[in-house]
Amino acid sequence: MPRRKKPRFSHSPGKRLRGQSMRKNPSFLGLLLILAMFAAFYLLRESGLFSDDLNLSGEFAVHFIDIGQGDSILIQSANEFMLIDTGSGSEYPKLANYLEHFGVREFRYVVFTHPHEDHIGSAHRIVREFDIGSLIMPSAVNNTAAFRNLVEAIEDRNVRITLAEPGNTHRLGEAEFMILAPLSEGHANLNNYSVVILMNYGHTRFLFTGDMERQSENELISFAEENLLDISADVLKVAHHGSRSSSQNSFLDLIRPRIAVIQVGADNSYNHPHPQVVENLENIGAEIIRTDLHGDIIISSDGRRLTVHTSRGNYTGRFMPAPETEPEPEMPED
């Protein structure tokens, strides 16, 4: 994948709230911030860089779905769909209604990055309720209800699993993506089994990282150097919800994203995203967009120019809440 020219990109209103401290007269500064947001809203509206009517029929777009403290990403290209992770089981009504709203009936690809509940909590329902062309997973297992439910659904539907192999490429409509990780086995931490994907659409590039941590980042840095592989991207899905266990400077320097998306739950107990990660991203000039602050994030591309849309839409539909599954312990992060 040769390096592509960096595109221009535009934001819908209310996007970027840079993480600077407001210790003096917070109410006055807060009022100034609100006024600045309204001014930005007006200027963007006058510039024609965004539209209130989101029509993505046939266009390439990546949806970072706001499903709380977890990941779920919908990708569409030339009327084909791909899903990366599902979030937790409790968030399935939101996910299912979102998919229904955008007319998703089947997937060309589904990727379950690694077997943690906040990524595969609803995976068994996706497998049971949607037709899947290709299911991509790492060679990793977990003794949790979420993973057992997924395995049972795969067996019942007779879905064939494609193991994530670094270097393999696939096409989604007019887009192409390459598997970059996992690059080794025997990890003590399942996060380092995360399937990492670099997707190209025209001159725009997206990097999806799951919950990869420093060990996997270092392996990918070495893999890219050894194979003279350009893994820079215009849009980075920040790993592990912005945990300080990921997004080290050496890795971010290689990616150099213009936009960094953090999928994270509001007021989460892990204190994600970590301030050091936010600072690291700001130091390389990335625009940070977060699901806890902005809701659902949709980044569309015409092959050169990126446009960011955000929404806190209430997607209602016919889906009932998912059955409860066993909570899965996860090491707390500070």
C-alpha atoms as one frame of an Amber mdcrd trajectory, in Angstrom:
protein
   0.000   0.000   0.000   1.912   3.113  -1.158   1.633   6.322   0.843  -1.340
   8.409  -0.159  -1.640  12.173  -0.269  -3.145  13.595   2.907  -6.676  14.852
   2.286  -8.409  17.948   3.501 -11.149  17.283   5.993 -14.065  19.154   7.455
 -16.062  18.860  10.639 -19.675  19.120  11.531 -20.388  21.600  14.360 -19.431
  20.893  17.909 -16.558  18.536  17.162 -13.302  19.458  18.792 -13.041  20.240
  22.467  -9.304  20.349  23.041  -8.395  19.111  26.500  -7.041  22.285  28.088
  -7.672  22.952  31.741 -10.032  25.795  32.704  -9.184  26.555  36.296  -9.876
  30.287  36.365 -13.453  31.515  36.200 -14.780  28.292  34.618 -18.321  29.620
  34.146 -17.106  32.590  32.088 -14.722  30.446  30.043 -17.486  27.901  29.570
 -19.728  30.644  28.157 -16.964  31.711  25.780 -16.584  28.097  24.672 -20.301
  27.806  23.956 -20.242  31.049  21.975 -17.200  29.824  20.044 -19.012  26.598
  19.206 -22.003  28.525  17.876 -19.684  30.703  15.823 -17.968  27.613  14.406
 -21.385  26.114  13.653 -22.366  29.218  11.681 -19.091  29.420   9.763 -19.196
  25.741   8.816 -22.830  26.029   7.775 -22.014  29.012   5.558 -18.986  27.267
   4.051 -21.038  24.302   2.874 -18.512  21.855   4.341 -21.204  19.760   5.997
 -24.830  18.900   5.445 -27.716  18.412   7.839 -29.018  15.708   5.496 -26.712
  12.720   5.726 -27.078  10.734   2.509 -24.440   8.018   2.323 -25.954   5.842
  -0.379 -23.082   4.256  -2.305 -20.486   6.456  -0.576 -17.544   5.295   1.511
 -18.143   5.992   5.180 -16.939   4.774   8.554 -19.390   4.864  11.460 -17.892
   4.898  14.960 -21.028   3.936  16.836 -21.561   5.345  20.318 -22.168   2.175
  22.315 -20.634   3.307  25.611 -17.409   1.770  26.937 -16.712  -0.477  23.970
 -16.039  -0.582  20.241 -18.351  -1.047  17.293 -17.513   0.256  13.825 -19.627
   0.019  10.669 -17.910   0.541   7.305 -19.784   0.947   4.030 -18.348   1.040
   0.537 -20.296   0.760  -2.734 -23.303  -0.655  -0.861 -21.242  -3.354   0.866
 -20.945  -3.402   4.636 -18.293  -4.451   7.125 -18.592  -4.574  10.913 -15.698
  -4.391  13.360 -16.796  -5.510  16.853 -20.169  -5.125  18.552 -19.627  -3.526
  21.933 -21.055  -5.137  25.066 -24.175  -7.267  25.148 -26.176  -4.618  26.984
 -25.684  -2.207  24.071 -27.111  -4.496  21.396 -30.465  -2.659  21.094 -28.598
   0.509  20.099 -26.349  -1.355  17.669 -29.159  -3.352  16.063 -31.381  -0.314
  15.627 -28.469   1.663  14.198 -27.836  -1.062  11.620 -31.523  -1.194  10.779
 -31.639   2.588  10.378 -28.880   2.447   7.758 -30.436  -0.486   5.928 -27.846
  -3.122   6.827 -29.146  -6.612   6.070 -25.905  -8.517   5.531 -22.167  -8.075
   5.908 -19.441  -8.710   3.368 -17.020  -8.908   6.296 -17.323  -9.103  10.062
 -14.224  -8.720  12.231 -14.142  -9.580  15.920 -10.832  -8.069  17.000 -10.332
  -9.996  20.251 -12.480 -11.917  22.766 -13.273  -9.276  25.371 -16.902  -8.609
  26.259 -16.808  -4.907  25.407 -15.893  -5.916  21.839 -17.820  -9.176  21.291
 -20.648  -8.917  23.809 -23.243  -8.996  21.006 -21.189 -11.005  18.526 -23.393
 -14.091  18.834 -26.470 -12.059  17.896 -24.764 -10.600  14.836 -23.814 -14.111
  13.723 -27.350 -15.412  14.284 -29.279 -12.489  12.809 -27.200 -11.397   9.799
 -25.718 -13.160   6.792 -21.913 -12.906   6.843 -19.688 -13.344   3.803 -16.423
 -13.665   5.732 -15.799 -13.749   9.486 -12.287 -12.662  10.485 -10.949 -13.404
  13.976  -7.589 -13.884  15.720  -6.408 -17.210  17.104  -7.436 -16.322  20.658
 -10.006 -17.774  23.063 -11.586 -16.724  26.336 -13.593 -18.568  28.970 -16.467
 -16.080  29.195 -20.166 -16.262  28.421 -19.717 -13.809  25.550 -17.102 -15.981
  23.849 -18.972 -19.233  24.511 -22.142 -17.722  23.047 -20.196 -16.639  19.970
 -18.668 -20.084  19.408 -22.080 -21.714  19.744 -23.630 -19.289  17.239 -20.787
 -19.870  14.749 -21.280 -23.633  15.003 -25.072 -23.389  14.710 -24.884 -21.159
  11.616 -21.952 -23.117  10.165 -20.001 -19.890   9.618 -16.453 -20.357   8.412
 -13.784 -18.424  10.326 -10.919 -16.729   8.479  -7.929 -16.337  10.792  -6.403
 -12.877  10.750  -3.118 -13.213   8.856  -0.814 -10.152   8.630  -0.249  -9.084
   5.048  -3.523 -10.509   3.701  -5.575  -8.019   1.689  -9.314  -7.904   0.996
 -11.660  -5.689  -1.014 -14.804  -4.013   0.279 -16.603  -2.353  -2.609 -14.143
   0.219  -3.953 -11.990   0.066  -0.819  -9.123  -2.277   0.050  -7.874  -3.292
   3.467  -4.847  -5.137   4.813  -4.536  -7.146   8.020  -1.548  -5.845  10.005
  -1.852  -7.708  13.320  -1.737  -9.780  15.454   1.862 -10.583  14.572   2.590
 -13.213  17.228   0.946 -15.606  19.653   1.364 -16.493  23.298   0.286 -13.087
  24.590  -0.575 -12.945  28.284  -2.932 -10.058  27.546  -5.725 -10.723  25.055
  -5.624  -7.075  23.972  -2.412  -7.827  22.090  -4.256 -10.348  19.917  -6.321
  -7.474  18.505  -6.861  -7.605  14.759  -5.430  -4.389  13.293  -6.636  -3.222
   9.888  -5.388  -0.548   7.483  -8.057   0.468   4.965  -7.534   2.500   1.792
 -10.238   4.325  -0.082  -8.816   6.429  -2.891  -6.221   8.696  -1.286  -7.677
   8.348   2.218  -6.537   5.835   4.821  -8.053   4.529   8.062  -6.294   2.496
  10.765  -8.403   0.356  13.126  -6.475  -0.897  16.154  -8.855  -2.719  18.505
  -7.291  -2.757  21.974  -3.681  -3.296  20.873  -1.174  -2.332  23.561   2.517
  -1.419  23.515   3.740  -4.965  22.830   1.593  -5.222  19.708   2.447  -1.642
  18.705   6.167  -2.441  18.906   5.691  -5.585  16.830   3.832  -3.591  14.198
   6.533  -0.910  14.115   9.152  -3.608  13.460   6.922  -5.351  10.890   6.434
  -2.096   8.985  10.149  -1.279   9.025  11.222  -4.762   7.940   8.738  -4.814
   5.054   9.125  -1.137   4.055   5.392  -0.808   4.692   3.780   2.591   5.046
   1.150   2.327   7.778   0.443   6.038   8.172  -3.231   6.946   8.191  -5.471
   9.974   7.974  -7.891   8.564  10.553  -6.819   6.536  13.591  -9.190   4.590
  15.798  -7.290   5.149  19.047  -6.442   1.828  20.682  -8.007   0.585  23.921
 -10.360   3.529  24.407  -7.446   5.879  25.025  -5.781   3.800  27.759  -2.203
   4.726  28.639  -1.264   1.101  27.882  -1.411   2.098  24.194  -0.697   5.011
  21.855   2.963   5.468  22.696   4.793   8.289  20.924   6.898   6.021  18.700
   3.738   4.418  17.335   1.839   7.671  16.839   4.860   9.204  15.099   4.612
   6.416  12.539   0.859   6.811  11.982   0.674  10.653  12.066  -3.153  10.761
  11.914  -5.051  13.939  11.124  -8.113  12.660  12.964  -8.059  10.492  16.088
 -11.328   8.853  17.140 -11.705   7.605  20.709 -14.579   5.221  21.417 -15.168
   5.564  25.126 -18.021   5.611  27.643 -18.946   8.773  29.511 -17.603   8.932
  33.077 -16.134   5.430  32.769 -14.436   3.821  35.769 -11.145   3.339  33.875
 -10.571   7.092  33.480 -10.313   6.671  29.713  -8.971   8.444  27.788  -5.807
   8.945  29.796  -4.521  12.564  29.798  -1.102  11.404  28.535  -2.698   9.802
  25.471  -4.671  12.959  24.757  -1.453  14.974  25.068   0.402  12.566  22.775
  -2.280  12.942  20.118  -2.360  16.721  20.425   1.440  16.873  20.133   1.293
  15.322  16.654  -1.505  17.680  15.608  -4.352  15.155  15.541  -7.918  16.382
  15.830  -9.538  14.334  18.612 -13.176  13.268  18.363 -14.788  11.183  21.136
 -18.003   9.218  21.268 -18.619  10.198  24.904 -18.568  13.885  23.909 -19.925
  13.805  20.356 -22.065  10.668  20.079 -22.025   8.647  16.864 -19.185   9.720
  14.576 -19.418   9.218  10.817 -16.410  10.015   8.647 -17.178   9.912   4.935
 -14.707  10.097   2.070 -14.881  10.895  -1.628 -11.407   9.438  -2.058  -9.592
  12.681  -1.317 -11.591  14.763   1.136 -12.877  13.624   4.530 -16.062  14.952
   6.091 -16.967  14.391   9.735 -20.569  14.116  10.888 -21.659  13.604  14.496
 -25.055  12.758  15.906 -26.764  11.764  19.124 -29.655  10.238  17.214 -32.178
   8.088  19.055 -32.320   5.039  16.803 -35.513   3.236  17.710 -36.597  -0.039
  16.203 -37.960  -3.496  16.725 -35.055  -4.964  18.667 -35.480  -5.973  22.289
 -32.689  -5.708  24.870 -30.107  -8.477  24.704 -30.077 -11.219  27.355 -27.660
 -10.512  30.163 -24.258 -12.187  29.997 -21.627 -12.717  32.642 -19.657  -9.546
  33.331 -16.048  -9.904  32.312 -13.384  -8.539  34.672 -10.833  -6.236  33.139
  -7.690  -4.799  34.684  -8.463  -1.200  35.745  -6.488   1.602  34.121  -5.668
   4.956  35.639
